[in-house]
Amino acid sequence: MNTNSARPNVLLIAVDQWPGRLFGHRGHPVVETPTIDQMARNGISFPRAYSECPICIPARRTMMTGTTPRTHGDRVFQPALTMPDLPTLAGTFTAAGYQSAAVGKLHVYPQRNRIGFEEALIAEEGRPQLGAVDDHDLYLSDRGFPGRQFFHGMSNNDYGWRTWHLPEDCHVTNWTTFAMCRTIKRRDPTRPGFWHLSYTQPHPPLVPLAAYFERYARREMPAALEADWGKDVPFALQAVRGFWEQLGPERLADVRRAFYALCTHIDAQLRIVIGTLREENILDDTAILLCGDHGDMLGDFGLYAKRLMYEGSANIPMILIPPAGHRTTAPGSVDDRLVGLQDIMPTLLDLAGIPVPDTCDGLSMTGEARRETLYCESLEGAKATRMIHDGRHKLIWYPAGNVVQLFDIEADPDECADRAADPAFAEIRAHLEARLAAELYGADLDFVEDGRLVGSPALTFAPGANRGLSGQRGLHYPPPPLDDPTNVVGAG
């Protein structure tokens, strides 16, 4: 039992590249997520949760600082960018007397930077060229498989798939669960704990355990979404389509089976973490928040991966379970307010009774204050995408070509009907364009005149070579030589 019931333990769970609607409790017709569905029934779910920048590193900087990309300095993906000189979520908990530990993916530089955690056991998707052998790789060495994490032959940034090639306990999802459970059991009983459990999947490589793939093998998969607007797309979307192979229906169905299997695997492993908290007699004294950094388009509209502002990419999981008996909304509630990753830090600090640093841009998800709009951004230059959301309507802007899309998410949750040219939505479009223009900064100001979006000339995408096979990993023992940490691999 927690020795100080006024200071709850806090468990922050993050999943990587898991779309916000890919859950049973969100109405998905196929995927099995019974554990997370029960978590939603135990707490509060936020279906209007979005990643302010749906790219791994910028999203995690937002999560860990409570700030937007404008504040923390990355809306692109800068692998050598150190954490900004701001209070971090972990550092603030640690300074308040919490024991703090992270297990899994942190995606910071240098890789062994603990960003305020007292302890960190990392699984960084095979990046020893940045100067660190991560703890999952060390575990594989102890098990007799040094450097062979990627001998399945699948890429971290592609949509080939196969089942896992090593024993089950060597899968990164199993290792992450085991390491977190052991961390919880090794806790100091005189201090509350702040624990960050960060799974690297369902982000590719798509290498599910055979037992989880088999349960989907004979099931019909939902077809990819299509829309009239997808026939002639702006440069930023041309670049996505040009980088990833356009898979036929049968191959795409198997990709989705593999992806869903990775999700169900995580869902089952979470039962072990929750069971450990229960058997340690601290479950009722623990606040749990589950979130994702971004989603994956999974072939909808011919698009893959993240970086985009459609629901598959930008909408993220967000479930909050306060400690038992906490003064918040009743279990099983659905809160439709607009929330983002910037809101995690103030929410968790508020639940723990810790003052929120003035540097935070976010709002507590259990507080009275609500935002009218949420601004999101991704990349710069010709591939840039910007978005403004008012809770019902979403306006997406591509500066290259000055293309605007407008969707009524309430009436059209699949975003198949672009209302940008519909006279009935003209007032909404004008209002949201003005709100978006007011959010722009830096190089984006060149795309605005007198408060109006003017963009830049349209371009046509010409695909290039992909000699590195989307950042394919190889044998990691002995470790590969150090590389320039600013290099971005595996992205189009």
VEXTOR-757111 format. One line per field, with one value per residue (C-alpha): residue number from 1; residue in three letters; x, y, z. Coordinates in Angstrom, 1 decimal, always signed. Layout:
# VEXTOR-757111
pos <- NUM|...
code <- Ala|...
X <- X|...
Y <- Y|...
Z <- Z|...
//
This chain:
# VEXTOR-757111
pos <- 1|2|3|4|5|6|7|8|9|10|11|12|13|14|15|16|17|18|19|20|21|22|23|24|25|26|27|28|29|30|31|32|33|34|35|36|37|38|39|40|41|42|43|44|45|46|47|48|49|50|51|52|53|54|55|56|57|58|59|60|61|62|63|64|65|66|67|68|69|70|71|72|73|74|75|76|77|78|79|80|81|82|83|84|85|86|87|88|89|90|91|92|93|94|95|96|97|98|99|100|101|102|103|104|105|106|107|108|109|110|111|112|113|114|115|116|117|118|119|120|121|122|123|124|125|126|127|128|129|130|131|132|133|134|135|136|137|138|139|140|141|142|143|144|145|146|147|148|149|150|151|152|153|154|155|156|157|158|159|160|161|162|163|164|165|166|167|168|169|170|171|172|173|174|175|176|177|178|179|180|181|182|183|184|185|186|187|188|189|190|191|192|193|194|195|196|197|198|199|200|201|202|203|204|205|206|207|208|209|210|211|212|213|214|215|216|217|218|219|220|221|222|223|224|225|226|227|228|229|230|231|232|233|234|235|236|237|238|239|240|241|242|243|244|245|246|247|248|249|250|251|252|253|254|255|256|257|258|259|260|261|262|263|264|265|266|267|268|269|270|271|272|273|274|275|276|277|278|279|280|281|282|283|284|285|286|287|288|289|290|291|292|293|294|295|296|297|298|299|300|301|302|303|304|305|306|307|308|309|310|311|312|313|314|315|316|317|318|319|320|321|322|323|324|325|326|327|328|329|330|331|332|333|334|335|336|337|338|339|340|341|342|343|344|345|346|347|348|349|350|351|352|353|354|355|356|357|358|359|360|361|362|363|364|365|366|367|368|369|370|371|372|373|374|375|376|377|378|379|380|381|382|383|384|385|386|387|388|389|390|391|392|393|394|395|396|397|398|399|400|401|402|403|404|405|406|407|408|409|410|411|412|413|414|415|416|417|418|419|420|421|422|423|424|425|426|427|428|429|430|431|432|433|434|435|436|437|438|439|440|441|442|443|444|445|446|447|448|449|450|451|452|453|454|455|456|457|458|459|460|461|462|463|464|465|466|467|468|469|470|471|472|473|474|475|476|477|478|479|480|481|482|483|484|485|486|487|488|489|490|491|492
code <- Met|Asn|Thr|Asn|Ser|Ala|Arg|Pro|Asn|Val|Leu|Leu|Ile|Ala|Val|Asp|Gln|Trp|Pro|Gly|Arg|Leu|Phe|Gly|His|Arg|Gly|His|Pro|Val|Val|Glu|Thr|Pro|Thr|Ile|Asp|Gln|Met|Ala|Arg|Asn|Gly|Ile|Ser|Phe|Pro|Arg|Ala|Tyr|Ser|Glu|Cys|Pro|Ile|Cys|Ile|Pro|Ala|Arg|Arg|Thr|Met|Met|Thr|Gly|Thr|Thr|Pro|Arg|Thr|His|Gly|Asp|Arg|Val|Phe|Gln|Pro|Ala|Leu|Thr|Met|Pro|Asp|Leu|Pro|Thr|Leu|Ala|Gly|Thr|Phe|Thr|Ala|Ala|Gly|Tyr|Gln|Ser|Ala|Ala|Val|Gly|Lys|Leu|His|Val|Tyr|Pro|Gln|Arg|Asn|Arg|Ile|Gly|Phe|Glu|Glu|Ala|Leu|Ile|Ala|Glu|Glu|Gly|Arg|Pro|Gln|Leu|Gly|Ala|Val|Asp|Asp|His|Asp|Leu|Tyr|Leu|Ser|Asp|Arg|Gly|Phe|Pro|Gly|Arg|Gln|Phe|Phe|His|Gly|Met|Ser|Asn|Asn|Asp|Tyr|Gly|Trp|Arg|Thr|Trp|His|Leu|Pro|Glu|Asp|Cys|His|Val|Thr|Asn|Trp|Thr|Thr|Phe|Ala|Met|Cys|Arg|Thr|Ile|Lys|Arg|Arg|Asp|Pro|Thr|Arg|Pro|Gly|Phe|Trp|His|Leu|Ser|Tyr|Thr|Gln|Pro|His|Pro|Pro|Leu|Val|Pro|Leu|Ala|Ala|Tyr|Phe|Glu|Arg|Tyr|Ala|Arg|Arg|Glu|Met|Pro|Ala|Ala|Leu|Glu|Ala|Asp|Trp|Gly|Lys|Asp|Val|Pro|Phe|Ala|Leu|Gln|Ala|Val|Arg|Gly|Phe|Trp|Glu|Gln|Leu|Gly|Pro|Glu|Arg|Leu|Ala|Asp|Val|Arg|Arg|Ala|Phe|Tyr|Ala|Leu|Cys|Thr|His|Ile|Asp|Ala|Gln|Leu|Arg|Ile|Val|Ile|Gly|Thr|Leu|Arg|Glu|Glu|Asn|Ile|Leu|Asp|Asp|Thr|Ala|Ile|Leu|Leu|Cys|Gly|Asp|His|Gly|Asp|Met|Leu|Gly|Asp|Phe|Gly|Leu|Tyr|Ala|Lys|Arg|Leu|Met|Tyr|Glu|Gly|Ser|Ala|Asn|Ile|Pro|Met|Ile|Leu|Ile|Pro|Pro|Ala|Gly|His|Arg|Thr|Thr|Ala|Pro|Gly|Ser|Val|Asp|Asp|Arg|Leu|Val|Gly|Leu|Gln|Asp|Ile|Met|Pro|Thr|Leu|Leu|Asp|Leu|Ala|Gly|Ile|Pro|Val|Pro|Asp|Thr|Cys|Asp|Gly|Leu|Ser|Met|Thr|Gly|Glu|Ala|Arg|Arg|Glu|Thr|Leu|Tyr|Cys|Glu|Ser|Leu|Glu|Gly|Ala|Lys|Ala|Thr|Arg|Met|Ile|His|Asp|Gly|Arg|His|Lys|Leu|Ile|Trp|Tyr|Pro|Ala|Gly|Asn|Val|Val|Gln|Leu|Phe|Asp|Ile|Glu|Ala|Asp|Pro|Asp|Glu|Cys|Ala|Asp|Arg|Ala|Ala|Asp|Pro|Ala|Phe|Ala|Glu|Ile|Arg|Ala|His|Leu|Glu|Ala|Arg|Leu|Ala|Ala|Glu|Leu|Tyr|Gly|Ala|Asp|Leu|Asp|Phe|Val|Glu|Asp|Gly|Arg|Leu|Val|Gly|Ser|Pro|Ala|Leu|Thr|Phe|Ala|Pro|Gly|Ala|Asn|Arg|Gly|Leu|Ser|Gly|Gln|Arg|Gly|Leu|His|Tyr|Pro|Pro|Pro|Pro|Leu|Asp|Asp|Pro|Thr|Asn|Val|Val|Gly|Ala|Gly
X <- +0.0|+1.1|+2.4|+1.1|-2.4|-2.6|+0.1|-0.9|+1.4|+1.2|+1.6|+1.9|+1.5|+2.4|+1.9|+3.5|+1.7|-1.7|-4.7|-7.1|-10.2|-8.5|-10.2|-13.3|-14.6|-14.3|-16.5|-13.9|-15.5|-12.5|-9.6|-9.6|-8.7|-10.6|-8.1|-8.0|-11.8|-12.2|-9.7|-12.0|-15.0|-12.9|-12.0|-12.5|-11.9|-11.2|-12.1|-11.1|-7.4|-4.9|-1.1|+0.0|+2.7|+2.0|+5.7|+7.6|+10.2|+8.2|+5.2|+7.3|+8.9|+5.3|+4.4|+7.4|+7.4|+3.7|+4.5|+3.6|+6.1|+6.3|+7.7|+9.9|+11.3|+10.6|+7.8|+10.0|+11.8|+15.3|+17.1|+20.0|+18.0|+18.4|+15.6|+14.8|+15.8|+12.3|+10.9|+10.1|+7.3|+9.7|+11.9|+9.0|+7.7|+11.3|+11.7|+8.5|+9.8|+8.6|+10.7|+10.6|+11.5|+10.9|+10.9|+10.7|+11.0|+12.0|+13.3|+15.6|+19.2|+21.6|+19.8|+20.9|+19.6|+17.1|+15.2|+14.5|+13.8|+15.9|+16.1|+15.6|+15.6|+15.3|+14.2|+15.0|+14.1|+17.7|+19.7|+23.1|+24.7|+23.6|+25.9|+24.1|+23.2|+19.7|+18.6|+16.4|+19.4|+21.4|+18.6|+18.8|+22.5|+21.9|+19.5|+22.0|+20.9|+23.3|+22.6|+19.8|+16.7|+16.2|+16.9|+13.2|+14.2|+11.4|+11.9|+10.9|+9.5|+7.8|+4.8|+6.3|+5.4|+6.1|+5.8|+8.4|+11.6|+12.9|+11.4|+8.3|+10.1|+12.5|+9.8|+10.2|+6.6|+7.2|+10.5|+9.0|+6.2|+8.6|+11.0|+8.2|+6.7|+10.1|+10.6|+7.3|+8.1|+11.5|+10.0|+10.9|+7.8|+8.3|+7.8|+5.1|+6.1|+5.9|+6.4|+6.5|+5.7|+6.4|+5.8|+7.5|+4.7|+2.4|+4.9|+6.6|+8.5|+5.3|+6.5|+3.7|+3.8|+2.4|-0.3|-1.7|-1.5|-3.4|-6.4|-6.9|-5.8|-9.3|-11.1|-12.3|-10.4|-12.0|-11.3|-9.2|-11.1|-11.5|-12.8|-13.3|-10.8|-8.1|-8.0|-6.0|-3.9|-1.5|+2.3|+2.6|+0.2|+1.9|+5.1|+3.5|+2.0|+5.3|+7.4|+5.3|+4.3|+0.6|-0.6|-3.4|-6.4|-5.1|-1.7|-3.1|-5.5|-2.5|-0.7|-3.7|-3.9|-0.3|-0.9|-4.0|-2.1|+0.6|-2.2|-3.9|-0.5|+0.1|-3.5|-2.8|+0.5|-1.1|-3.1|+0.2|+1.2|-2.3|-2.1|+1.2|-0.1|-3.1|-1.0|+1.4|-1.7|-1.2|-3.7|-6.3|-3.6|-2.4|-3.5|-3.2|-3.1|-2.8|-2.0|-0.3|+2.2|+0.3|-1.5|-1.0|-3.0|-2.7|-3.6|-6.6|-6.8|-3.6|-1.7|+0.6|+2.3|+2.0|+2.8|-0.7|-3.7|-6.4|-8.0|-6.0|-2.7|-3.5|-6.2|-4.7|-5.7|-6.3|-7.8|-7.4|-8.1|-7.8|-7.0|-10.0|-12.4|-10.8|-13.1|-13.5|-16.1|-17.7|-16.1|-16.9|-17.3|-16.6|-15.3|-15.5|-13.2|-10.3|-7.1|-3.5|-0.3|+0.6|-2.2|-0.7|+1.9|-0.6|-3.2|-0.9|+0.7|-2.7|-3.8|-0.7|-1.2|+2.1|+2.2|+2.2|+5.2|+4.4|+6.2|+3.4|+1.2|-1.3|-4.5|-5.5|-8.0|-10.0|-10.1|-12.7|-10.8|-11.4|-9.8|-12.0|-9.6|-6.6|-3.7|-1.5|+1.4|+3.8|+7.0|+8.1|+8.5|+6.8|+5.7|+4.2|+0.7|-1.2|-4.5|-7.1|-9.9|-12.9|-14.2|-16.5|-14.9|-11.4|-9.6|-6.4|-4.1|-1.3|+0.8|+2.4|-0.4|-2.5|-4.9|-7.6|-9.7|-12.6|-14.3|-17.3|-16.0|-19.3|-21.2|-18.3|-15.9|-14.1|-13.3|-14.7|-16.6|-14.4|-16.6|-14.0|-15.9|-19.4|-21.2|-23.0|-19.6|-18.2|-18.5|-17.0|-14.1|-13.4|-13.4|-11.1|-8.7|-8.4|-7.8|-5.1|-3.4|-3.1|-1.3|+1.4|+5.0|+8.5|+8.9|+5.1|+4.6|+5.8|+2.6|+0.3|-0.7|-2.8|-4.0|-5.0|-3.6|-1.8|+0.6|+3.3|+3.3|+2.0|+4.6|+4.5|+6.3|+9.0|+10.0|+13.6|+15.7|+15.2|+18.6|+18.4|+15.1|+13.3|+16.1|+16.4|+18.4|+21.0|+23.2|+24.0|+26.8|+29.4|+27.6|+27.7|+30.0|+28.7|+26.8|+26.0|+23.0|+21.4|+20.7|+17.1|+16.6|+13.5|+11.3|+10.1
Y <- +0.0|+3.5|+4.9|+8.4|+8.1|+11.8|+11.4|+8.8|+6.8|+7.7|+5.4|+7.0|+4.4|+5.4|+3.4|+4.3|+4.8|+3.4|+5.3|+6.7|+4.9|+1.4|+0.1|-1.9|+0.9|+3.3|+1.1|-0.6|-3.7|-6.1|-5.2|-6.9|-4.6|-6.0|-4.7|-1.1|-1.2|-2.0|+0.8|+3.2|+1.9|+2.5|+6.0|+8.9|+8.6|+11.6|+10.9|+14.4|+13.9|+14.9|+14.9|+18.5|+17.2|+13.6|+12.6|+10.5|+12.9|+16.2|+14.4|+13.0|+16.4|+17.8|+14.9|+15.4|+19.2|+20.1|+22.5|+22.9|+22.5|+26.3|+26.3|+23.2|+23.8|+20.7|+20.2|+18.2|+15.3|+16.3|+13.2|+15.2|+17.9|+17.8|+18.4|+22.1|+23.9|+23.5|+21.7|+18.1|+15.9|+13.5|+16.2|+17.9|+14.6|+13.8|+17.3|+16.8|+13.7|+11.0|+8.0|+8.1|+5.5|+5.0|+1.7|+1.5|+4.3|+7.8|+8.9|+11.6|+12.6|+11.6|+8.3|+7.9|+11.3|+10.5|+13.9|+14.0|+10.3|+8.7|+5.5|+4.6|+1.2|+2.0|+0.2|+2.6|+0.5|-0.3|+2.9|+2.0|+4.3|+7.2|+6.1|+3.7|+0.0|+0.0|-2.2|-4.5|-5.3|-6.0|-8.4|-10.2|-10.6|-12.2|-14.6|-15.6|-13.5|-10.6|-8.0|-10.1|-8.0|-7.2|-10.7|-10.9|-8.7|-6.2|-2.4|+0.1|+2.4|+0.0|-2.3|-5.7|-8.2|-11.6|-13.2|-12.7|-14.8|-15.2|-16.7|-14.8|-13.4|-11.6|-9.6|-6.0|-5.8|-8.7|-7.3|-3.8|-5.3|-7.5|-4.6|-2.3|-4.9|-5.6|-1.8|-1.5|-4.4|-2.9|+0.5|+2.4|+1.9|+5.2|+7.3|+7.4|+6.4|+8.0|+5.4|+5.8|+2.6|+3.2|+0.5|+0.8|-0.8|-1.1|+1.1|-1.0|-3.4|-5.4|-8.6|-9.9|-13.0|-15.9|-16.5|-13.0|-13.0|-16.3|-15.0|-12.5|-14.8|-15.8|-12.5|-10.1|-6.8|-3.4|-2.0|+1.1|+4.4|+6.1|+9.6|+11.8|+14.3|+11.5|+11.5|+14.7|+15.5|+18.3|+17.8|+16.8|+13.8|+13.0|+12.6|+10.1|+8.1|+8.2|+6.9|+3.9|+1.1|+1.1|-2.3|-4.2|-5.3|-8.7|-7.5|-4.6|-6.9|-8.9|-5.7|-4.8|-8.2|-7.9|-4.4|-5.4|-8.4|-6.1|-4.0|-7.0|-8.2|-4.9|-5.0|-8.5|-7.4|-4.5|-7.0|-8.1|-4.6|-3.9|-7.3|-6.4|-3.1|-5.0|-7.7|-5.1|-3.5|-0.1|-0.3|+1.9|+4.4|+4.8|+7.2|+5.7|+7.6|+5.8|+7.8|+7.5|+9.8|+9.6|+7.1|+5.4|+5.8|+2.1|+2.6|+4.8|+7.1|+5.5|+7.0|+5.3|+6.1|+9.4|+13.2|+13.8|+15.5|+12.9|+11.0|+7.9|+9.8|+12.7|+11.4|+9.5|+7.3|+9.2|+7.5|+8.7|+6.6|+8.6|+7.0|+5.2|+7.7|+10.7|+13.8|+13.5|+12.5|+9.1|+6.0|+5.2|+8.9|+10.3|+13.8|+15.5|+18.4|+19.0|+17.7|+17.2|+15.8|+19.1|+18.5|+15.3|+17.1|+19.5|+16.8|+14.3|+17.0|+18.3|+14.8|+14.4|+17.9|+19.2|+22.8|+23.0|+24.9|+28.2|+27.0|+24.5|+25.4|+22.7|+22.5|+19.9|+17.5|+17.4|+21.2|+23.7|+25.5|+24.3|+25.5|+26.7|+25.4|+23.1|+23.8|+21.0|+21.2|+18.8|+19.4|+22.5|+23.8|+21.9|+18.9|+21.1|+20.4|+22.6|+21.9|+23.7|+21.9|+23.5|+20.2|+19.4|+20.9|+20.3|+22.5|+21.1|+23.4|+22.5|+25.6|+24.1|+24.8|+26.6|+23.7|+23.8|+20.9|+21.1|+18.2|+17.9|+15.2|+14.8|+14.1|+12.5|+10.8|+9.1|+12.4|+11.3|+14.6|+17.7|+20.7|+23.4|+24.5|+24.0|+27.4|+26.1|+25.9|+29.2|+31.0|+28.1|+27.9|+31.7|+31.5|+28.5|+30.0|+33.1|+31.1|+29.0|+32.1|+33.6|+30.4|+30.6|+31.5|+31.3|+30.4|+30.0|+33.7|+33.8|+32.0|+34.7|+38.1|+40.5|+37.6|+35.5|+32.1|+32.4|+29.5|+28.9|+27.6|+24.1|+21.4|+17.9|+15.1|+13.1|+9.9|+9.2|+6.2|+4.3|+2.6|+2.2|+0.3|+2.8|+2.7|-1.1|-2.3|-5.0|-7.1|-5.1|-7.1|-5.8|-2.5|-0.4|+2.6|+5.9|+8.0|+11.6|+11.9|+14.6|+12.1|+11.2|+7.7|+5.8|+8.8|+10.1
Z <- +0.0|-0.7|+2.6|+1.8|+0.4|-0.3|-2.9|-5.5|-7.6|-11.3|-14.3|-17.7|-20.5|-24.1|-27.2|-30.5|-33.8|-32.5|-34.1|-31.6|-33.0|-33.2|-30.0|-29.2|-27.0|-29.9|-32.0|-34.2|-35.7|-35.7|-33.3|-29.8|-27.0|-24.0|-21.3|-22.6|-23.2|-19.5|-18.6|-20.5|-18.5|-15.3|-16.2|-18.6|-22.3|-24.6|-28.2|-29.3|-28.4|-31.0|-31.4|-31.9|-34.2|-35.2|-35.5|-32.9|-31.5|-31.5|-30.0|-27.1|-26.5|-26.1|-23.8|-21.6|-21.3|-21.5|-24.4|-28.0|-30.9|-31.1|-27.5|-27.5|-30.9|-33.1|-35.6|-38.1|-36.4|-35.3|-33.9|-32.5|-30.8|-27.1|-24.7|-24.3|-21.1|-19.6|-16.6|-17.7|-16.5|-14.9|-13.4|-11.8|-10.2|-9.1|-7.5|-5.6|-3.9|-6.3|-7.3|-11.1|-13.7|-17.4|-19.3|-23.1|-25.7|-24.7|-28.1|-26.7|-27.5|-26.2|-25.8|-22.1|-21.2|-18.4|-18.8|-15.1|-14.4|-11.7|-13.7|-17.3|-19.1|-22.8|-26.0|-28.8|-31.9|-32.8|-33.0|-31.6|-34.2|-32.0|-29.2|-26.9|-26.7|-25.3|-22.5|-24.7|-26.8|-23.7|-22.7|-26.1|-25.5|-22.1|-23.8|-26.4|-29.3|-29.4|-32.1|-33.7|-32.9|-36.6|-38.0|-38.9|-41.9|-41.5|-41.5|-38.9|-41.5|-44.0|-44.3|-44.8|-42.1|-40.7|-37.3|-34.6|-35.1|-31.5|-28.3|-27.0|-24.0|-26.4|-28.1|-27.2|-25.9|-23.5|-22.3|-21.7|-19.6|-17.6|-17.0|-15.8|-13.5|-11.9|-11.5|-9.7|-7.4|-6.7|-5.6|-2.5|-0.3|+1.5|-1.6|-4.2|-7.7|-11.1|-13.8|-17.5|-19.5|-23.2|-25.8|-29.2|-31.1|-33.0|-34.8|-37.5|-37.8|-38.1|-36.3|-34.1|-32.1|-34.1|-31.5|-31.9|-35.7|-35.9|-34.1|-37.0|-39.9|-40.9|-40.1|-42.8|-42.5|-43.1|-46.6|-47.0|-46.9|-50.3|-51.2|-54.2|-52.8|-52.9|-56.7|-57.0|-53.9|-53.0|-53.0|-49.3|-49.9|-53.3|-51.3|-48.9|-51.8|-53.7|-50.7|-49.6|-51.9|-52.8|-51.5|-53.1|-51.0|-50.0|-49.0|-47.1|-45.3|-44.0|-43.0|-40.9|-39.4|-38.3|-37.0|-35.0|-33.6|-32.2|-30.6|-29.0|-27.7|-25.9|-24.6|-23.1|-21.6|-19.9|-17.8|-16.3|-15.3|-13.8|-12.1|-10.6|-9.2|-7.8|-6.1|-4.7|-3.1|-4.8|-7.7|-6.0|-5.0|-8.6|-11.3|-14.8|-18.1|-21.4|-24.5|-27.9|-29.7|-33.1|-35.3|-38.7|-41.9|-42.7|-46.3|-46.0|-49.0|-50.3|-47.3|-44.8|-41.5|-39.6|-40.2|-41.5|-40.0|-40.8|-38.0|-38.6|-38.1|-35.7|-33.5|-30.5|-27.6|-24.4|-21.3|-17.7|-14.7|-11.5|-8.1|-6.6|-5.0|-6.6|-7.2|-10.9|-13.4|-12.9|-14.3|-17.9|-18.8|-22.2|-22.3|-25.8|-25.0|-27.3|-25.7|-26.8|-25.5|-24.0|-21.5|-20.0|-17.8|-16.1|-15.7|-14.0|-11.8|-10.8|-9.8|-7.7|-6.1|-7.5|-8.8|-12.6|-14.0|-15.7|-18.8|-19.6|-22.5|-21.7|-19.6|-17.0|-18.6|-15.4|-14.9|-15.8|-18.6|-22.1|-25.4|-28.3|-30.9|-31.1|-33.5|-34.9|-37.3|-39.1|-41.2|-42.9|-46.5|-49.3|-47.2|-44.4|-43.1|-40.7|-38.9|-36.7|-35.0|-33.2|-31.6|-34.6|-37.7|-38.8|-41.3|-42.9|-44.9|-47.2|-47.9|-51.1|-53.6|-50.9|-50.6|-47.9|-46.8|-44.3|-42.6|-40.3|-38.0|-36.2|-39.4|-41.3|-38.9|-41.8|-43.5|-46.9|-47.7|-48.1|-47.4|-48.2|-51.3|-49.9|-49.5|-46.4|-44.7|-46.0|-42.6|-40.7|-43.2|-42.9|-39.1|-38.9|-41.6|-39.5|-36.3|-38.1|-39.6|-36.1|-34.9|-37.6|-36.9|-38.3|-41.9|-42.2|-42.0|-45.6|-46.6|-45.2|-46.5|-44.4|-42.3|-45.3|-46.2|-49.6|-49.4|-52.0|-55.6|-56.3|-56.9|-58.4|-56.5|-58.3|-56.4|-55.7|-54.9|-51.6|-51.4|-47.6|-47.8|-45.5|-42.9|-42.7|-39.6|-39.8|-37.5|-34.4|-32.9|-32.9|-32.8|-36.1|-36.2|-34.8|-37.4|-37.7|-35.3|-37.4|-40.2|-40.6|-41.9|-43.2|-44.0|-47.3
//
